[in-house]
Amino acid sequence: MKLLFEKFPLISRLLFLLVLPLSVVGCCAYFFLSQQYLPFSGPLRSAELDAQVNVLRGPRAIVKIKANSELDSYYALGFLHARDRAWQMEMNRRLANGTLSEILGDKFLGADRLARTIGLRENAKRMLAGLNQQNRAILDKYVKGVNAGIADMPILPLEYYIAGYEPEPWTALDSLSTMQWLTWHLAGNFSNEMQKTQLIQLLGKDKALELAGTNYHRLKEALEQPGQFADNEHSLFELDSQLRKLLAVKTAVGSNSWVVSGKYTQSGAPLLANDPHLGNTIPSMWYLANMEGGTLQVSGATMPGLPFVVIGHNRHIAWGITNMMADTQDVMLLDINPVNSNQYKLDGVYQEMSVRNEEIRVKRSFLQSGRKSEMLAVRSTIFGPVISDLGQQLDQFSYSLQWTGAMENGASFNSFVRLNKARNWEEFEQALSGLIAPILAMTYADTHGDIGLIAPGRYPIRKQGSGAIPQSGTNSAHLWSSWLPYSEVPKIKNPPSGILVAANHNFLPGNYTHYISSDWVADHRAKRIQHLLQQRIASGQPINSQYFEQMQTDTFSPAWFNLKDQMLAMLAKPLLDQHPELTKFDGNVSEHGQVAALWLSWIEHLNRLVVEDDFLDRFGMPKRSLLSGLVEQPNIEMLTNILSKSDEQWCDYGYTDERESCQNMVNVAFLSAKATVASQSGLFKSVNWSELHKATYDQIPYGEVVDRNSLWLKLLPILFNRYAEHNGSWDSIDVSTPVITDRGNYRSFYGASYRHVVNLTESIEMHFSNITGQSGNVLSPHYDDMISTSESPVGLVKDVGFTSAQESSEEER
């Protein structure tokens, strides 16, 4: 020590007098704060409870609530949601209520205008008024638990101190607004409608259909109304771009769920698997809980802000969810009175719009003090709110949005409450009969041996048109007149095959006549799931939970199977000779990381080269807005068709004077892929796909810089965000949607948000896992302890199970 002081006097004194004390203080502060964010467990007591509630924590802080009454269990869930996810709940209610700017500044004004215009909180008011006495009691008890949890926190989450804000009391309306936000989040097909029309305008019918695939077979309707968008083509592009920016739209694919009859399983009972795909956020949308109280015994994924289990099981049944991709939104083109912008023409007569004035309070920037406010006039027609007011003001044309979420009356809340208690197929059907939105494909299995699938909700019946593209709002015939009867919604029980798969694809039988959607996802994942199940059955090996878990992490890429022969045949021989590993690749991304990186990057670059020159940079739009999703996520069907026909109308690159062939494009794409992979490789290292392509878990809102005038706020993404190497691709069961960045690598923003596997034996065995962690507090050890990487995968955790009658009596003694 003496020698150190003599040899380096200034540096050693600086370390001793400044750095060392600061390090000690920092470590002590971190230890103190992390202790404050430890998960609550033990007895929960309150004057609001009928009796003490016991809160137990299993592996990774998964919650088990043991209460004497059903209402007490809802109170405890609210308490725990607040303790572990207060800031997430704050953000969700402010997203839905349009009050983000109030505490975060004018960067979020666009999001607030969107929520106010759509009227999520106004819709929630109707939901609250429609709740029956029993459901209102459930919600009120949950809300009391939330507020007790906020009051009980030793220290608020760090984000509150950064925002300079203390939480206001939670209300029943906040919960229902949160439910409205979830409904909106899962039912956003209005943007697809505008995109379809843009494709026809840009490319013509034939090329648009080829690009879009069979989903858009109804686009011919757009050609039957050639003048509908002629005068405001640019405004349509502008509006779509504005709304995508407000919604932070990124490329996404959907979810997986499947169920197998007991005749194929090791236990002789049905098996059910589910992994819904959502944006990679931290914390996850889901909070894992096992609830017991009175007759209520349910376990699975809850959503902070709501009192019920959304995905899970009880003592009798299990269920999973995927997005049905149903068309439940219609964009309506309005003809505005040129002398009165608050009037629109309907059936030849100008009608008055209703106008609701909203005040949006805005926090000033870092260098300013106080708050300001903005008045927003929300215009509505008989069809719904005028969403074009969110974009460029139009002189004559505007767009109104008609969507089922605006029809909510409390029935969907009641459906989920009843679902948690359903004991058989009949009660499952009855519970979902009143559900309005969102429309989900819900897989089912029970301890009686039944399996099934229902896609409940309000499907609009249209007098004219399908709703696949924007409709004319000058005709009341385009107003929704009625709903598909519940007896006719998609429904399957005990199919002869003993297998049911829902993966956002069109699983409807050929003789189903009702229009459901033109936005189905390609069936790559569904076919792979069916193949693996049938392969196992054909081998004579019974299916068990472990096999389902392996399937959920399957990284086989069907794109390889569809494109390998064509792409390899067109690749120049010298390049193929340099990379013989390409011919040996079997499509399994995880087992062949280095060649997978090259192969998947090759497909991505080929898709980009083929597509981007047809529409990017048109109308002065930014390159990564508008139709960029068609560039970022390869269209395997289109590429297969183009290469099989050597279709030069696609392969010719419009930004050059030469005329390129498909073989040119394949080779240029390969060289681009090599450069991408090489740019990420060190001197002595070959990069794997999992290293090239990392999952990004963004925190809201500090995962992005909310105030560029503040240097320290720019550092917050480092503290709050998480990144993990990840396998999988856009078309694998273990889905991951890579988007290439300006730095030449990939980021994945979507994936499995939750996983469970349920064995429907008499005692029911369930394994489940979250995407990030139970806690939303960044200093908690359970903030990110469920994040999987390719090197250290996190397996599913066994559910702690329900208390038996014998255990209950022993505890009482």
C-alpha positions in Angstrom: 0.0 0.0 0.0 2.9 2.4 0.9 4.6 1.6 -2.4 1.4 2.4 -4.2 1.1 5.8 -2.6 4.8 6.6 -3.3 4.8 5.5 -6.9 1.3 6.9 -7.9 0.6 9.6 -5.3 -2.2 11.4 -7.2 -4.0 8.4 -8.6 -3.8 6.5 -5.3 -5.1 9.4 -3.3 -8.0 9.9 -5.7 -8.9 6.3 -5.4 -8.7 6.3 -1.6 -10.4 9.6 -1.0 -13.1 9.7 -3.7 -13.6 6.5 -5.7 -13.5 4.0 -2.8 -16.0 6.0 -0.6 -18.3 6.5 -3.6 -18.2 2.8 -4.4 -19.0 1.8 -0.8 -21.9 4.3 -0.7 -23.1 3.0 -4.1 -23.0 -0.6 -3.0 -24.7 0.2 0.3 -27.4 2.2 -1.5 -27.9 -0.7 -4.0 -28.2 -3.2 -1.2 -30.6 -1.1 0.7 -32.9 -0.4 -2.3 -32.8 -4.0 -3.5 -34.0 -5.1 -0.1 -37.0 -2.7 -0.4 -38.0 -4.3 -3.7 -38.0 -7.9 -2.4 -41.3 -9.6 -3.2 -44.0 -9.6 -0.5 -44.8 -12.9 1.1 -46.4 -14.1 4.3 -49.7 -13.2 6.0 -51.7 -10.3 4.5 -54.0 -8.6 7.0 -56.4 -5.7 6.4 -59.7 -4.4 7.7 -61.0 -4.9 4.1 -60.4 -8.7 4.4 -62.8 -11.2 5.9 -59.8 -13.1 7.2 -56.0 -13.2 6.9 -54.7 -14.2 3.5 -51.5 -16.2 3.1 -49.2 -15.2 0.3 -46.6 -17.8 -0.7 -43.8 -17.5 -3.2 -42.6 -20.4 -5.4 -39.6 -20.5 -7.7 -38.8 -17.1 -9.3 -41.3 -15.4 -7.0 -44.3 -16.9 -8.6 -47.3 -16.1 -6.3 -49.7 -18.4 -4.5 -52.7 -16.7 -2.8 -54.6 -18.7 -0.2 -57.7 -16.9 1.0 -60.9 -18.0 2.7 -63.2 -16.2 0.3 -63.2 -15.4 -3.4 -63.3 -11.6 -2.8 -60.3 -11.8 -0.5 -58.3 -13.5 -3.2 -59.1 -10.6 -5.6 -58.0 -8.1 -3.0 -54.7 -10.0 -2.5 -54.1 -10.1 -6.2 -54.6 -6.4 -6.5 -52.2 -5.9 -3.6 -49.5 -8.0 -5.2 -50.0 -6.4 -8.6 -49.3 -3.0 -7.1 -46.4 -4.2 -5.0 -44.6 -5.8 -8.0 -45.9 -3.9 -11.0 -47.0 -0.4 -9.9 -45.2 1.5 -12.6 -46.3 -0.8 -15.4 -49.9 -0.3 -14.2 -49.3 3.4 -14.2 -48.2 3.4 -17.7 -51.0 1.1 -18.9 -53.7 3.3 -17.4 -52.1 6.5 -18.8 -51.8 4.8 -22.2 -55.5 4.1 -22.1 -56.6 7.3 -20.5 -54.4 9.6 -22.7 -52.5 11.1 -19.8 -48.9 10.2 -20.5 -47.9 13.7 -21.4 -49.0 14.9 -17.9 -46.0 13.2 -16.3 -43.6 12.5 -19.2 -43.8 15.6 -21.4 -44.9 16.5 -25.0 -43.1 13.6 -26.6 -46.1 11.5 -25.7 -48.7 14.0 -27.0 -49.4 11.9 -30.1 -50.1 8.8 -28.0 -52.5 10.8 -25.8 -54.3 12.3 -28.7 -54.7 8.8 -30.1 -56.2 7.3 -26.9 -58.5 10.3 -26.5 -59.7 10.2 -30.1 -60.4 6.5 -30.0 -62.2 7.1 -26.7 -60.8 4.2 -24.7 -61.8 5.8 -21.3 -65.2 6.8 -22.7 -65.7 3.1 -23.7 -64.6 2.0 -20.2 -67.3 4.2 -18.6 -69.9 2.3 -20.5 -68.3 -1.0 -19.4 -68.4 0.2 -15.8 -72.0 1.1 -16.0 -72.8 -2.3 -17.5 -71.2 -4.4 -14.8 -73.6 -6.5 -12.7 -73.6 -6.3 -8.9 -71.4 -9.4 -8.5 -68.7 -8.2 -11.0 -68.7 -4.7 -9.6 -68.0 -6.2 -6.1 -65.1 -8.2 -7.5 -63.6 -5.1 -9.3 -64.1 -2.9 -6.2 -62.4 -5.4 -4.0 -59.5 -5.7 -6.4 -59.1 -1.9 -6.6 -59.0 -1.7 -2.8 -56.2 -4.2 -2.9 -54.3 -2.2 -5.5 -54.4 0.9 -3.4 -53.4 -1.0 -0.2 -50.4 -2.3 -2.1 -49.4 1.1 -3.3 -49.7 2.4 0.3 -47.7 -0.5 1.7 -44.6 -0.1 -0.5 -41.6 0.7 1.6 -40.3 2.8 -1.4 -41.8 3.7 -4.7 -40.4 2.2 -7.9 -37.5 4.2 -9.3 -39.5 5.5 -12.3 -41.7 7.6 -10.0 -38.7 9.5 -8.7 -37.4 10.1 -12.2 -40.8 11.4 -13.3 -41.2 13.5 -10.2 -44.6 12.0 -9.6 -46.4 10.2 -6.8 -49.2 7.7 -7.8 -52.8 8.7 -7.6 -55.3 6.2 -6.2 -56.3 3.4 -8.6 -59.9 3.3 -9.7 -62.3 0.8 -11.2 -62.4 2.9 -14.3 -58.6 2.6 -14.5 -58.9 -1.2 -14.6 -61.5 -1.1 -17.4 -59.5 1.4 -19.4 -56.6 -1.0 -19.1 -58.9 -3.7 -20.5 -59.9 -1.4 -23.3 -56.2 -0.8 -24.1 -55.6 -4.6 -24.3 -58.6 -4.9 -26.7 -57.3 -2.2 -28.9 -53.8 -3.7 -28.9 -55.1 -7.0 -30.1 -57.6 -5.7 -32.7 -55.6 -3.3 -34.9 -56.5 -4.5 -38.4 -57.5 -1.0 -39.5 -53.9 -0.3 -40.5 -53.9 -3.5 -42.6 -56.9 -2.1 -44.5 -55.1 1.0 -45.4 -52.0 -1.0 -46.3 -54.0 -3.2 -48.7 -55.3 -0.2 -50.5 -51.9 1.4 -50.8 -50.5 -1.8 -52.3 -53.1 -1.7 -55.1 -52.5 2.0 -55.7 -48.8 1.6 -55.9 -48.5 -1.8 -57.7 -51.7 -2.5 -59.4 -54.0 -5.4 -58.7 -51.9 -8.4 -60.0 -48.7 -7.4 -58.4 -50.3 -6.4 -55.1 -52.1 -9.7 -54.9 -48.8 -11.6 -55.5 -47.1 -9.6 -52.8 -49.9 -9.8 -50.3 -50.7 -13.5 -50.9 -54.0 -15.2 -50.8 -55.1 -13.2 -47.7 -56.0 -10.3 -49.9 -58.3 -12.1 -52.4 -61.0 -9.5 -51.6 -58.9 -6.6 -52.9 -60.8 -6.6 -56.2 -63.4 -4.6 -54.3 -61.0 -1.7 -54.3 -60.8 -1.7 -58.1 -64.6 -1.5 -58.3 -64.4 1.9 -56.5 -61.6 3.5 -58.6 -62.3 7.1 -57.5 -62.6 6.4 -53.8 -59.0 7.5 -52.9 -58.0 9.3 -56.1 -58.0 12.8 -54.6 -56.3 12.0 -51.3 -53.9 9.2 -52.0 -51.0 11.0 -50.2 -53.2 11.6 -47.1 -53.9 7.9 -46.8 -50.1 7.2 -46.7 -49.6 10.1 -44.3 -52.3 8.9 -41.9 -51.1 5.3 -41.9 -47.5 6.5 -41.2 -48.7 8.7 -38.4 -50.8 6.0 -36.7 -48.0 3.4 -37.0 -45.6 5.8 -35.3 -48.1 6.5 -32.5 -48.7 2.9 -32.0 -45.0 2.0 -32.2 -46.0 -0.7 -34.8 -43.3 -3.3 -35.3 -43.4 -6.4 -37.4 -45.2 -9.2 -35.5 -46.5 -12.6 -36.2 -48.8 -13.9 -33.5 -49.1 -16.9 -31.2 -49.2 -20.7 -30.9 -51.6 -23.0 -29.1 -52.4 -26.6 -29.6 -54.1 -29.4 -27.7 -53.9 -33.2 -28.1 -56.5 -35.8 -27.1 -55.6 -38.3 -24.3 -55.6 -41.2 -26.8 -52.1 -40.0 -27.8 -50.6 -39.0 -24.5 -48.5 -40.8 -21.9 -51.0 -39.9 -19.1 -54.1 -40.8 -21.1 -55.4 -37.3 -20.4 -55.4 -34.3 -22.8 -52.4 -32.1 -23.1 -52.6 -28.3 -23.9 -49.8 -25.9 -24.8 -49.9 -22.1 -25.4 -47.3 -19.4 -26.0 -48.9 -16.0 -27.0 -46.5 -13.8 -28.9 -46.4 -10.1 -28.1 -43.8 -7.3 -28.0 -40.7 -7.9 -25.9 -41.3 -5.5 -23.1 -39.9 -5.5 -19.6 -41.7 -6.2 -17.5 -43.8 -8.7 -19.4 -47.5 -8.0 -19.9 -48.2 -11.1 -17.7 -48.0 -11.7 -13.9 -48.1 -15.4 -12.8 -50.4 -16.3 -10.0 -52.2 -19.2 -8.3 -55.4 -18.0 -6.6 -57.5 -19.8 -4.1 -60.5 -18.4 -2.3 -63.8 -20.0 -1.6 -64.9 -21.7 -4.7 -62.3 -19.9 -6.8 -59.2 -22.0 -7.7 -57.4 -20.8 -10.8 -53.9 -20.4 -11.9 -52.0 -18.9 -14.8 -51.2 -15.5 -16.4 -52.9 -12.5 -15.0 -52.6 -9.0 -16.4 -51.7 -6.2 -13.8 -54.8 -4.0 -13.6 -57.3 -6.8 -13.9 -58.6 -9.3 -11.3 -58.8 -12.5 -13.3 -56.6 -15.1 -14.9 -56.5 -14.5 -18.7 -54.7 -17.7 -19.7 -54.4 -20.8 -17.4 -56.4 -23.6 -15.7 -58.5 -24.4 -12.7 -59.3 -27.7 -11.1 -61.3 -28.9 -14.1 -60.3 -27.1 -17.4 -57.4 -25.5 -19.1 -57.3 -23.0 -21.9 -54.9 -21.1 -24.2 -55.3 -18.1 -26.4 -54.2 -16.9 -29.8 -55.3 -13.9 -31.8 -58.0 -14.9 -34.2 -57.0 -12.1 -36.6 -60.7 -11.3 -37.0 -61.7 -8.2 -39.0 -63.4 -6.1 -36.3 -62.4 -2.7 -37.5 -63.5 -0.8 -40.6 -62.0 2.5 -41.9 -64.7 4.7 -43.4 -64.0 7.4 -46.0 -66.0 10.5 -45.2 -67.2 13.2 -47.6 -66.8 16.5 -45.6 -68.9 19.5 -46.2 -66.5 22.1 -47.8 -68.1 25.0 -45.9 -68.5 23.2 -42.5 -65.8 20.7 -41.5 -68.0 19.3 -38.7 -70.5 17.9 -41.2 -70.3 14.8 -43.4 -72.5 13.5 -46.2 -74.6 10.4 -45.4 -77.2 9.1 -47.8 -77.1 12.4 -49.7 -77.6 14.6 -46.7 -75.0 16.4 -44.6 -75.0 15.2 -40.9 -73.6 16.9 -37.9 -70.6 15.3 -36.2 -70.6 15.1 -32.4 -67.7 17.0 -30.9 -66.1 16.2 -27.5 -63.5 18.6 -26.2 -60.6 17.1 -24.2 -57.9 18.9 -22.2 -54.5 17.2 -22.3 -52.2 18.4 -19.6 -48.5 18.4 -20.6 -45.4 18.4 -18.4 -42.8 20.9 -19.5 -39.4 19.8 -20.6 -36.4 19.3 -18.2 -35.3 23.0 -18.4 -38.8 24.4 -17.9 -41.2 24.5 -14.9 -44.9 24.0 -14.5 -47.3 22.4 -16.9 -49.2 23.5 -20.0 -52.3 22.1 -21.6 -53.7 21.4 -25.1 -57.3 21.3 -26.1 -58.3 18.5 -28.4 -61.6 18.4 -30.3 -62.6 14.8 -30.8 -65.0 14.5 -33.7 -67.2 11.5 -34.2 -69.7 10.2 -36.8 -72.3 7.5 -36.8 -69.5 5.1 -37.6 -67.1 6.2 -34.9 -64.3 8.6 -34.2 -62.6 10.6 -36.9 -59.1 9.1 -36.8 -57.7 11.2 -39.6 -57.7 14.2 -37.2 -54.6 12.6 -35.8 -52.7 13.1 -39.0 -52.6 15.9 -41.6 -55.8 17.9 -41.7 -57.7 17.2 -45.0 -59.7 19.7 -46.9 -62.5 17.4 -48.1 -61.8 13.8 -47.1 -61.5 12.3 -43.6 -61.6 8.8 -42.2 -63.7 7.5 -39.4 -63.1 4.2 -37.5 -65.8 1.6 -36.7 -64.6 -1.0 -34.3 -66.2 -3.6 -31.9 -64.3 -2.3 -28.8 -66.5 0.7 -28.8 -69.5 -1.7 -28.3 -68.3 -2.9 -24.9 -70.8 -3.0 -22.1 -69.2 -5.0 -19.3 -70.0 -8.4 -20.9 -66.4 -9.2 -21.7 -65.3 -8.6 -18.1 -68.1 -11.0 -17.0 -66.9 -13.6 -19.5 -63.4 -13.8 -18.1 -64.7 -14.0 -14.5 -67.0 -16.9 -15.5 -64.2 -18.5 -17.5 -62.0 -18.8 -14.4 -64.8 -20.9 -12.7 -65.9 -23.0 -15.7 -65.9 -26.8 -15.0 -66.7 -28.4 -18.4 -67.2 -27.7 -22.1 -70.8 -26.5 -21.6 -69.8 -24.0 -18.9 -66.8 -22.9 -21.0 -69.1 -22.2 -23.9 -71.6 -20.3 -21.7 -68.9 -18.2 -20.1 -67.7 -17.0 -23.4 -71.1 -16.4 -25.0 -71.2 -12.7 -23.9 -67.6 -11.8 -24.9 -67.4 -8.9 -27.3 -63.7 -8.2 -27.8 -60.9 -9.0 -28.3 -61.8 -12.0 -30.5 -59.4 -14.8 -29.6 -59.1 -18.4 -30.7 -59.3 -20.2 -27.4 -58.1 -23.8 -27.2 -59.6 -26.0 -24.5 -59.1 -29.3 -22.6 -60.7 -30.7 -19.5 -60.3 -33.5 -17.0 -63.2 -35.4 -18.6 -61.1 -35.9 -21.7 -62.7 -33.3 -23.9 -60.7 -31.0 -26.1 -62.0 -28.1 -28.2 -61.6 -24.6 -29.7 -63.9 -21.6 -29.7 -63.3 -18.1 -31.2 -66.0 -16.1 -29.3 -66.7 -12.4 -29.8 -68.8 -10.0 -31.9 -68.2 -10.5 -35.6 -69.8 -7.7 -37.5 -72.2 -8.7 -40.3 -71.9 -6.2 -43.2 -74.7 -5.4 -45.6 -72.2 -4.5 -48.3 -68.5 -5.3 -48.8 -66.3 -7.4 -46.6 -64.5 -4.7 -44.7 -61.2 -5.9 -46.0 -60.4 -2.4 -47.3 -61.6 1.1 -46.4 -65.3 1.6 -47.2 -67.3 4.6 -48.3 -68.8 6.4 -45.3 -71.4 8.2 -47.5 -73.7 5.3 -47.4 -75.4 4.0 -44.2 -75.4 0.5 -45.8 -71.8 0.3 -44.5 -73.0 0.7 -40.9 -72.8 -2.6 -39.1 -76.3 -3.9 -38.7 -76.0 -7.1 -36.7 -73.6 -9.7 -35.3 -72.8 -13.2 -36.1 -74.9 -15.4 -33.8 -72.8 -17.1 -31.1 -74.1 -20.5 -32.3 -72.2 -19.8 -35.6 -68.9 -18.6 -34.4 -65.9 -20.9 -35.2 -66.1 -23.8 -32.8 -64.7 -27.3 -32.8 -65.1 -30.1 -30.1 -63.3 -33.5 -30.0 -62.2 -33.6 -33.7 -61.6 -37.1 -35.1 -57.9 -36.4 -35.5 -57.5 -35.7 -31.8 -55.4 -32.7 -32.6 -56.3 -28.9 -32.6 -53.8 -26.2 -33.6 -54.3 -22.4 -33.6 -51.4 -20.3 -34.8 -53.1 -17.2 -36.3 -53.7 -19.1 -39.5 -57.0 -19.9 -41.3 -58.1 -23.2 -39.6 -61.7 -22.8 -40.7 -63.2 -25.7 -42.6 -63.8 -25.2 -46.3 -67.6 -25.1 -45.9 -67.5 -22.3 -43.4 -69.4 -19.5 -45.1 -69.1 -16.4 -42.8 -66.4 -13.8 -43.5 -63.9 -13.7 -40.6 -60.7 -12.2 -41.8 -58.4 -11.4 -44.7 -55.5 -10.9 -42.4 -54.6 -14.5 -41.6 -50.9 -15.3 -40.9 -49.2 -17.9 -43.2 -49.6 -21.4 -41.9 -45.8 -22.2 -41.5 -46.0 -22.5 -37.7 -49.2 -24.4 -37.8 -47.9 -27.0 -40.3 -44.7 -27.5 -38.3 -46.7 -28.1 -35.1 -48.9 -30.6 -36.8 -45.9 -32.3 -38.4 -44.2 -32.7 -35.1 -47.3 -34.1 -33.4 -48.1 -36.5 -36.3 -44.5 -37.6 -36.4 -44.5 -38.5 -32.7 -47.8 -40.3 -33.0 -46.6 -42.3 -36.0 -43.4 -43.3 -34.1 -45.6 -45.0 -31.5 -44.2 -42.9 -28.7 -46.8 -41.3 -26.4 -46.8 -37.6 -26.1 -45.9 -36.0 -22.7 -45.4 -32.6 -21.2 -41.6 -32.6 -21.9 -42.3 -33.2 -25.6 -44.6 -30.2 -25.7 -42.0 -28.1 -24.0 -39.4 -29.1 -26.6 -41.9 -28.2 -29.3 -42.3 -24.7 -27.9 -38.6 -24.1 -28.3 -38.4 -25.7 -31.8 -36.3 -23.4 -34.1 -36.7 -25.2 -37.4 -37.2 -22.6 -40.2 -39.8 -23.6 -42.9 -38.4 -20.9 -45.1 -35.3 -23.1 -45.6 -37.5 -26.0 -46.7 -39.4 -23.8 -49.2 -36.5 -21.9 -50.7 -33.3 -23.9 -50.4 -33.4 -25.7 -53.8 -34.2 -22.6 -55.7 -31.7 -20.3 -54.0 -28.9 -22.8 -54.1 -29.5 -23.5 -57.7 -29.2 -19.8 -58.6 -26.1 -19.2 -56.4 -22.9 -18.7 -58.4 -20.7 -21.9 -58.3 -17.6 -20.1 -56.9 -19.7 -18.8 -54.0 -21.4 -22.2 -53.4 -17.9 -23.9 -53.5 -16.7 -21.4 -50.8 -19.7 -22.3 -48.6 -20.4 -26.1 -48.8 -22.0 -25.9 -45.4 -25.1 -24.4 -47.1 -26.0 -27.7 -48.8 -25.7 -29.5 -45.5 -27.9 -27.2 -43.5 -31.1 -28.9 -42.3 -33.1 -25.8 -41.3 -32.6 -26.1 -37.6 -31.5 -22.7 -36.5 -30.3 -23.5 -33.0 -28.1 -26.5 -33.9 -26.3 -24.8 -36.8 -25.8 -21.3 -35.6 -23.1 -20.1 -38.0 -24.7 -21.3 -41.2 -28.1 -20.3 -39.9 -26.9 -16.7 -39.5 -25.8 -16.7 -43.2 -28.9 -18.4 -44.5 -31.5 -16.3 -42.7 -29.6 -13.1 -43.4 -29.6 -14.2 -47.1 -33.4 -14.6 -47.2 -33.9 -11.3 -45.4 -31.6 -9.4 -47.9 -33.3 -11.1 -50.9 -36.7 -10.1 -49.7 -35.6 -6.5 -49.2 -34.0 -6.3 -52.6 -37.0 -7.8 -54.4 -39.6 -5.6 -52.6 -38.2 -2.3 -51.5 -37.7 -0.6 -54.8 -41.5 -1.0 -55.5 -42.7 1.4 -52.9 -40.1 2.8 -50.5 -39.4 6.5 -50.5 -42.6 7.1 -52.5 -44.5 10.3 -51.5 -41.4 11.5 -49.5 -42.2 9.0 -46.7 -39.4 7.9 -44.4 -37.8 4.6 -45.5 -38.7 2.6 -42.3 -42.3 3.7 -42.0 -45.4 3.0 -44.1 -45.0 -0.4 -45.7 -41.6 -1.3 -44.2 -43.1 -4.4 -42.5 -43.2 -6.0 -46.0 -39.5 -5.4 -46.3 -38.5 -6.5 -42.8 -40.3 -9.7 -42.6 -39.7 -12.1 -45.6 -42.7 -13.2 -47.6 -41.9 -16.8 -48.2 -44.8 -17.6 -50.5 -44.0 -14.6 -52.7 -40.3 -15.4 -52.9 -41.1 -19.0 -53.7 -43.4 -18.0 -56.5 -41.0 -15.4 -57.9 -38.0 -17.7 -58.0 -39.9 -20.6 -59.4 -41.0 -18.4 -62.3 -37.8 -16.3 -62.5 -40.2 -13.3 -62.4 -38.2 -10.3 -63.6 -40.9 -7.8 -62.9 -40.0 -8.4 -59.3 -36.3 -9.1 -59.6 -35.4 -6.1 -61.7 -34.2 -3.5 -59.2 -35.8 -0.2 -60.0 -33.1 2.0 -58.6 -30.5 0.9 -61.2 -30.4 1.4 -65.0 -29.5 -2.2 -65.7 -32.1 -4.9 -65.9 -31.5 -7.5 -63.2 -32.6 -11.2 -63.2 -33.7 -13.2 -60.3 -30.3 -14.9 -60.3 -28.6 -11.5 -60.0 -30.8 -10.7 -57.0 -30.0 -14.1 -55.3 -26.3 -13.5 -55.7 -26.3 -9.8 -54.6 -28.4 -10.8 -51.6 -25.9 -13.5 -50.7 -23.0 -11.1 -50.8 -24.9 -8.6 -48.7 -25.6 -11.3 -46.1 -22.0 -12.3 -46.0 -21.1 -8.7 -45.3 -23.7 -8.4 -42.6 -22.4 -11.6 -40.8 -18.8 -10.6 -41.3 -19.4 -7.1 -39.8 -20.5 -8.8 -36.5 -17.6 -11.3 -36.4 -14.3 -10.8 -34.5 -10.9 -11.7 -35.8 -11.0 -15.2 -34.4 -14.7 -15.9 -34.2 -17.5 -16.9 -36.5 -20.8 -15.4 -35.5 -23.8 -17.5 -34.6 -27.4 -16.6 -35.5 -28.2 -16.1 -31.8 -25.3 -13.6 -31.5 -26.2 -11.8 -34.7 -29.9 -11.5 -33.7 -30.6 -10.4 -30.2 -33.9 -10.1 -28.4 -34.5 -6.6 -27.1 -36.7 -6.1 -24.0 -37.8 -2.4 -23.9 -39.0 -0.8 -20.7 -41.9 1.8 -21.1 -41.1 4.7 -21.3 -37.5 4.9 -20.3 -36.4 2.2 -22.7 -36.2 5.2 -25.1 -34.9 8.7 -24.4 -37.9 10.8 -23.2 -36.0 14.1 -23.0 -33.0 14.7 -25.1 -32.2 17.9 -23.2 -31.2 15.8 -20.2 -27.9 13.9 -20.4 -28.8 11.5 -17.6 -32.2 10.6 -19.0 -30.3 9.5 -22.1 -28.6 6.8 -20.0 -31.8 5.3 -18.6 -32.2 2.6 -21.4 -28.9 1.2 -20.2 -30.4 0.7 -16.7 -33.9 -0.5 -17.6 -33.6 -2.4 -20.9 -32.4 -6.0 -21.3 -30.9 -7.8 -24.2 -30.5 -11.6 -24.8 -29.1 -13.7 -27.5 -31.9 -15.6 -29.1 -32.5 -18.4 -31.6 -35.6 -18.8 -33.7 -36.8 -16.9 -36.8 -39.9 -15.3 -38.2 -41.5 -18.6 -39.2 -40.3 -21.0 -36.5 -42.5 -22.2 -33.6 -40.0 -20.5 -31.2 -40.8 -17.3 -33.1 -38.6 -14.3 -33.3 -39.0 -11.4 -35.7 -35.6 -10.0 -36.5 -35.4 -6.4 -37.9 -32.1 -5.3 -39.3 -30.7 -2.1 -37.7 -28.6 0.7 -39.2 -25.6 -0.9 -37.6 -25.9 -4.0 -39.7 -27.1 -6.4 -37.0 -30.5 -7.6 -36.1 -32.9 -6.9 -33.2 -35.9 -9.0 -32.3 -38.8 -7.1 -30.7 -41.4 -9.9 -30.7 -41.5 -13.4 -29.3 -43.3 -15.7 -26.8 -44.5 -13.5 -24.0 -45.6 -16.5 -21.8 -45.6 -20.2 -22.0 -47.5 -23.0 -20.4 -48.1 -26.7 -20.8 -51.0 -28.3 -18.9 -51.6 -32.0 -18.4 -55.3 -32.5 -17.7 -55.0 -35.5 -15.4 -57.3 -35.5 -12.4 -54.9 -33.5 -10.3 -53.9 -31.3 -13.3 -50.2 -30.6 -13.7 -49.1 -27.3 -15.2 -45.7 -25.9 -16.1 -45.4 -22.2 -17.0 -43.0 -19.4 -17.5 -42.9 -15.6 -18.0 -40.8 -13.8 -20.5 -38.8 -11.5 -18.2 -39.6 -11.7 -14.5 -42.4 -11.3 -11.9 -41.2 -7.9 -10.7 -41.3 -4.6 -12.6 -38.8 -3.0 -10.2 -35.4 -2.7 -11.9 -33.4 -3.4 -8.6 -35.4 -6.5 -7.8 -33.6 -9.9 -8.3 -36.9 -11.0 -10.1 -36.8 -8.2 -12.7 -35.2 -10.3 -15.3 -34.6 -13.8 -13.9 -36.9 -15.5 -16.5 -35.1 -14.2 -19.6 -33.8 -17.1 -21.6 -30.7 -17.0 -23.8 -29.4 -19.6 -26.2 -26.6 -20.5 -23.7 -28.7 -20.5 -20.5 -32.4 -21.3 -21.4 -34.9 -20.9 -18.6 -37.3 -23.8 -18.4 -40.9 -23.8 -17.4 -41.7 -23.9 -13.7 -44.1 -26.4 -12.2 -47.3 -24.7 -10.8 -47.5 -25.0 -7.1 -50.9 -26.6 -7.4 -54.1 -26.1 -5.4 -54.6 -26.9 -1.7 -56.5 -30.2 -1.2 -59.3 -30.5 1.2 -57.1 -32.6 3.5 -54.3 -29.9 3.4 -56.9 -27.2 4.3 -58.1 -29.1 7.3 -54.5 -29.7 8.5 -53.7 -26.0 8.2 -56.7 -25.2 10.3 -55.5 -27.5 13.0 
